Amino acid sequence: MPNWKRAITFGSLGAATALFLARKKPAAAALAGLGLAVLVLDNRERATSFWRDLPQWLDRTSEIVNSLADLGERLLEHRAARGGHAASF
């Protein structure tokens, strides 16, 4: 990747992170989109592979989140059974 593309990619992603932390979400999304677009244009084969595998990644991520939510519920039930105060998520 040429230096100018690298500068645009990482600069826009860094600025997007700063804007997101400053609660400027629309501007952060725009800059993140710019950085990702430059990254995708430079790595089309990898982007195509990622796009093809995305449904599998999303399914797996959903399974992990559901497992963590179940674990949290069980921990809250255990805490409530021991006489502690159950907090909600």
C-alpha positions as CSV (number, residue, x, y, z in Angstrom):
1,M,0.0,0.0,0.0
2,P,1.5,3.4,-1.0
3,N,2.2,5.8,1.8
4,W,-0.5,8.2,0.8
5,K,-3.2,5.5,1.0
6,R,-1.9,4.4,4.3
7,A,-2.0,7.9,5.6
8,I,-5.6,8.4,4.5
9,T,-6.7,5.0,5.9
10,F,-5.1,5.3,9.3
11,G,-5.6,9.1,9.6
12,S,-9.3,8.8,8.9
13,L,-9.8,5.8,11.2
14,G,-7.9,7.6,14.0
15,A,-9.9,10.8,13.5
16,A,-13.1,8.7,13.4
17,T,-12.1,7.2,16.8
18,A,-11.5,10.6,18.2
19,L,-14.8,11.9,16.9
20,F,-16.6,8.9,18.2
21,L,-15.2,9.4,21.7
22,A,-16.2,13.1,21.4
23,R,-19.8,11.9,20.7
24,K,-19.7,13.2,17.1
25,K,-21.1,9.9,15.6
26,P,-22.2,11.1,12.2
27,A,-18.8,12.6,11.4
28,A,-17.1,9.6,12.9
29,A,-19.1,7.3,10.7
30,A,-18.2,9.3,7.6
31,L,-14.5,9.3,8.3
32,A,-14.5,5.6,9.2
33,G,-16.3,4.9,5.9
34,L,-13.6,6.8,4.0
35,G,-10.8,4.9,5.7
36,L,-12.5,1.6,5.0
37,A,-13.2,2.5,1.4
38,V,-9.6,3.2,0.7
39,L,-8.6,0.0,2.5
40,V,-11.0,-2.0,0.5
41,L,-10.0,-0.5,-2.8
42,D,-6.4,-1.4,-2.2
43,N,-7.2,-5.0,-1.1
44,R,-10.1,-6.1,-3.3
45,E,-9.4,-9.9,-3.0
46,R,-9.3,-9.8,0.8
47,A,-12.4,-7.6,0.9
48,T,-14.2,-10.0,-1.4
49,S,-13.2,-12.9,0.8
50,F,-14.3,-11.1,3.9
51,W,-17.7,-10.1,2.4
52,R,-18.3,-13.8,1.4
53,D,-17.4,-15.0,4.9
54,L,-19.3,-12.2,6.7
55,P,-22.5,-14.2,7.4
56,Q,-20.5,-17.0,9.1
57,W,-18.7,-14.4,11.3
58,L,-22.0,-12.7,12.2
59,D,-23.5,-16.0,13.2
60,R,-20.6,-16.9,15.3
61,T,-20.5,-13.5,16.9
62,S,-24.2,-13.8,17.7
63,E,-23.6,-17.1,19.4
64,I,-20.9,-15.7,21.5
65,V,-23.0,-12.7,22.6
66,N,-26.0,-14.9,23.4
67,S,-23.7,-17.2,25.5
68,L,-22.3,-14.2,27.4
69,A,-25.9,-12.9,28.0
70,D,-26.9,-16.3,29.3
71,L,-23.8,-16.4,31.6
72,G,-24.7,-13.0,32.9
73,E,-28.3,-14.0,33.7
74,R,-27.0,-17.1,35.5
75,L,-24.6,-15.1,37.5
76,L,-27.4,-12.7,38.5
77,E,-29.7,-15.6,39.5
78,H,-26.9,-17.1,41.6
79,R,-26.2,-13.8,43.3
80,A,-29.9,-13.3,44.0
81,A,-30.1,-16.9,45.4
82,R,-27.3,-16.1,47.8
83,G,-29.1,-13.0,49.1
84,G,-27.3,-10.4,47.1
85,H,-28.9,-7.7,45.2
86,A,-29.5,-8.5,41.5
87,A,-28.6,-5.7,39.2
88,S,-30.1,-5.5,35.7
89,F,-28.1,-5.0,32.5
